[in-house]
Amino acid sequence: MNSKCDKYQKMIPDFFEDELEEGDLSEFLDHIASCKTCRDELSFQYLLYDGLSMLESGASFDLEKEVNNETGAARKRLIRRQRAVLVAAALEIITLATALVTGYVYITRMLL
Protein backbone atom coordinates (compact mmCIF):
# COMPACT_ATOMS: atom_id res chain seq x y z
CA MET A 1 0.00 0.00 0.00
CA ASN A 2 1.34 3.42 -0.88
CA SER A 3 0.83 6.70 0.95
CA LYS A 4 -1.86 7.73 -1.53
CA CYS A 5 -3.86 4.62 -0.70
CA ASP A 6 -3.27 5.23 3.00
CA LYS A 7 -4.82 8.69 2.60
CA TYR A 8 -7.96 7.30 0.99
CA GLN A 9 -8.27 4.33 3.30
CA LYS A 10 -8.26 6.72 6.27
CA MET A 11 -11.24 8.48 4.64
CA ILE A 12 -13.40 5.35 4.58
CA PRO A 13 -15.06 5.85 8.01
CA ASP A 14 -15.89 9.46 7.10
CA PHE A 15 -17.26 8.21 3.78
CA PHE A 16 -19.67 5.87 5.57
CA GLU A 17 -20.76 8.71 7.87
CA ASP A 18 -21.19 11.09 4.88
CA GLU A 19 -18.72 13.50 6.45
CA LEU A 20 -16.37 14.07 3.51
CA GLU A 21 -16.30 17.50 1.92
CA GLU A 22 -17.21 17.67 -1.77
CA GLY A 23 -13.61 17.85 -3.00
CA ASP A 24 -12.47 15.01 -0.78
CA LEU A 25 -15.51 12.92 -1.68
CA SER A 26 -14.92 13.39 -5.39
CA GLU A 27 -11.25 12.41 -5.07
CA PHE A 28 -12.17 9.48 -2.83
CA LEU A 29 -14.77 8.11 -5.25
CA ASP A 30 -12.42 8.50 -8.22
CA HIS A 31 -9.62 6.72 -6.38
CA ILE A 32 -11.85 3.91 -5.08
CA ALA A 33 -13.14 3.32 -8.61
CA SER A 34 -9.63 2.87 -9.97
CA CYS A 35 -7.78 1.17 -7.09
CA LYS A 36 -8.56 -2.47 -6.34
CA THR A 37 -6.63 -2.40 -3.06
CA CYS A 38 -8.69 0.50 -1.72
CA ARG A 39 -11.89 -0.95 -3.13
CA ASP A 40 -11.19 -4.18 -1.27
CA GLU A 41 -10.53 -2.21 1.93
CA LEU A 42 -13.80 -0.33 1.41
CA SER A 43 -15.60 -3.66 1.06
CA PHE A 44 -13.95 -5.02 4.19
CA GLN A 45 -14.84 -1.95 6.22
CA TYR A 46 -18.38 -2.05 4.82
CA LEU A 47 -18.69 -5.52 6.32
CA LEU A 48 -17.72 -4.07 9.70
CA TYR A 49 -19.82 -0.94 9.28
CA ASP A 50 -23.09 -2.37 7.99
CA GLY A 51 -22.68 -5.92 6.75
CA LEU A 52 -22.37 -7.71 10.08
CA SER A 53 -25.69 -6.34 11.31
CA MET A 54 -27.30 -7.48 8.07
CA LEU A 55 -25.85 -10.97 8.52
CA GLU A 56 -26.90 -11.10 12.17
CA SER A 57 -30.46 -10.23 11.19
CA GLY A 58 -30.46 -13.16 8.82
CA ALA A 59 -30.56 -11.03 5.70
CA SER A 60 -28.50 -12.13 2.74
CA PHE A 61 -26.69 -9.61 0.61
CA ASP A 62 -24.22 -9.24 -2.20
CA LEU A 63 -21.21 -7.38 -0.81
CA GLU A 64 -20.08 -6.02 -4.17
CA LYS A 65 -23.59 -4.82 -4.98
CA GLU A 66 -23.95 -3.15 -1.56
CA VAL A 67 -20.61 -1.35 -1.93
CA ASN A 68 -21.58 -0.26 -5.46
CA ASN A 69 -24.88 1.04 -4.07
CA GLU A 70 -23.01 3.02 -1.38
CA THR A 71 -20.57 4.58 -3.83
CA GLY A 72 -23.31 5.23 -6.40
CA ALA A 73 -25.49 6.96 -3.81
CA ALA A 74 -22.51 9.03 -2.68
CA ARG A 75 -21.79 10.06 -6.29
CA LYS A 76 -25.43 11.16 -6.69
CA ARG A 77 -25.27 13.17 -3.44
CA LEU A 78 -22.07 14.80 -4.66
CA ILE A 79 -23.68 15.79 -7.96
CA ARG A 80 -26.72 17.21 -6.14
CA ARG A 81 -24.47 19.24 -3.84
CA GLN A 82 -22.45 20.57 -6.78
CA ARG A 83 -25.64 21.55 -8.60
CA ALA A 84 -26.94 23.31 -5.50
CA VAL A 85 -23.73 25.34 -5.32
CA LEU A 86 -24.08 26.29 -9.00
CA VAL A 87 -27.72 27.29 -8.53
CA ALA A 88 -26.80 29.39 -5.48
CA ALA A 89 -24.03 31.11 -7.47
CA ALA A 90 -26.43 31.79 -10.35
CA LEU A 91 -28.98 33.28 -7.96
CA GLU A 92 -26.26 35.41 -6.41
CA ILE A 93 -25.30 36.74 -9.86
CA ILE A 94 -28.95 37.43 -10.75
CA THR A 95 -29.43 39.27 -7.45
CA LEU A 96 -26.31 41.37 -8.03
CA ALA A 97 -27.31 42.15 -11.62
CA THR A 98 -30.79 43.16 -10.48
CA ALA A 99 -29.34 45.45 -7.83
CA LEU A 100 -26.98 47.05 -10.36
CA VAL A 101 -29.76 47.62 -12.90
CA THR A 102 -32.09 49.00 -10.24
CA GLY A 103 -29.36 51.34 -9.00
CA TYR A 104 -28.56 52.47 -12.53
CA VAL A 105 -32.22 53.18 -13.28
CA TYR A 106 -32.60 55.10 -10.00
CA ILE A 107 -29.50 57.21 -10.63
CA THR A 108 -30.52 57.88 -14.24
CA ARG A 109 -33.95 59.08 -13.14
CA MET A 110 -32.41 61.30 -10.47
CA LEU A 111 -30.20 62.96 -13.05
CA LEU A 112 -33.07 63.68 -15.47
C-alpha positions in Angstrom: 0.0 0.0 0.0 1.3 3.4 -0.9 0.8 6.7 1.0 -1.9 7.7 -1.5 -3.9 4.6 -0.7 -3.3 5.2 3.0 -4.8 8.7 2.6 -8.0 7.3 1.0 -8.3 4.3 3.3 -8.3 6.7 6.3 -11.2 8.5 4.6 -13.4 5.4 4.6 -15.1 5.8 8.0 -15.9 9.5 7.1 -17.3 8.2 3.8 -19.7 5.9 5.6 -20.8 8.7 7.9 -21.2 11.1 4.9 -18.7 13.5 6.5 -16.4 14.1 3.5 -16.3 17.5 1.9 -17.2 17.7 -1.8 -13.6 17.9 -3.0 -12.5 15.0 -0.8 -15.5 12.9 -1.7 -14.9 13.4 -5.4 -11.3 12.4 -5.1 -12.2 9.5 -2.8 -14.8 8.1 -5.2 -12.4 8.5 -8.2 -9.6 6.7 -6.4 -11.9 3.9 -5.1 -13.1 3.3 -8.6 -9.6 2.9 -10.0 -7.8 1.2 -7.1 -8.6 -2.5 -6.3 -6.6 -2.4 -3.1 -8.7 0.5 -1.7 -11.9 -0.9 -3.1 -11.2 -4.2 -1.3 -10.5 -2.2 1.9 -13.8 -0.3 1.4 -15.6 -3.7 1.1 -13.9 -5.0 4.2 -14.8 -1.9 6.2 -18.4 -2.0 4.8 -18.7 -5.5 6.3 -17.7 -4.1 9.7 -19.8 -0.9 9.3 -23.1 -2.4 8.0 -22.7 -5.9 6.7 -22.4 -7.7 10.1 -25.7 -6.3 11.3 -27.3 -7.5 8.1 -25.8 -11.0 8.5 -26.9 -11.1 12.2 -30.5 -10.2 11.2 -30.5 -13.2 8.8 -30.6 -11.0 5.7 -28.5 -12.1 2.7 -26.7 -9.6 0.6 -24.2 -9.2 -2.2 -21.2 -7.4 -0.8 -20.1 -6.0 -4.2 -23.6 -4.8 -5.0 -23.9 -3.2 -1.6 -20.6 -1.3 -1.9 -21.6 -0.3 -5.5 -24.9 1.0 -4.1 -23.0 3.0 -1.4 -20.6 4.6 -3.8 -23.3 5.2 -6.4 -25.5 7.0 -3.8 -22.5 9.0 -2.7 -21.8 10.1 -6.3 -25.4 11.2 -6.7 -25.3 13.2 -3.4 -22.1 14.8 -4.7 -23.7 15.8 -8.0 -26.7 17.2 -6.1 -24.5 19.2 -3.8 -22.5 20.6 -6.8 -25.6 21.6 -8.6 -26.9 23.3 -5.5 -23.7 25.3 -5.3 -24.1 26.3 -9.0 -27.7 27.3 -8.5 -26.8 29.4 -5.5 -24.0 31.1 -7.5 -26.4 31.8 -10.3 -29.0 33.3 -8.0 -26.3 35.4 -6.4 -25.3 36.7 -9.9 -29.0 37.4 -10.7 -29.4 39.3 -7.4 -26.3 41.4 -8.0 -27.3 42.1 -11.6 -30.8 43.2 -10.5 -29.3 45.5 -7.8 -27.0 47.1 -10.4 -29.8 47.6 -12.9 -32.1 49.0 -10.2 -29.4 51.3 -9.0 -28.6 52.5 -12.5 -32.2 53.2 -13.3 -32.6 55.1 -10.0 -29.5 57.2 -10.6 -30.5 57.9 -14.2 -34.0 59.1 -13.1 -32.4 61.3 -10.5 -30.2 63.0 -13.1 -33.1 63.7 -15.5 
